[in-house]
Amino acid sequence: MRKIEKNPLNVEIKAFKALPGDLQRLKRWIEDHGRRGAAMEGAGVYWRLACGVLEGAFGGDIDIIVANARNMHNA
């Protein structure tokens, strides 16, 4: 897991593993920051569990984008 860091655009970045406990922490982190949208690479099958956990954020009032990994670079 990576620590929170700042990039040149002053955007907070945090990495989470694809394990159930870590995904629950991701959900809480998104809710704590009031972010009602998430985008992730649809690589392999790992996105399915993450998407399932995030669908419960904000009582289901969240926009989730699963994109082709090729289109996510430099986004």
Buried (B, 14 or more C-beta within 10 A) or exposed (E): EEEEEEEEEEEEEBEBEBEEEBBEBBBEBBBEEEBEEBEBBBEEEBBEEBBEBBEEBBEEEBEBEBEEEEEBEEE
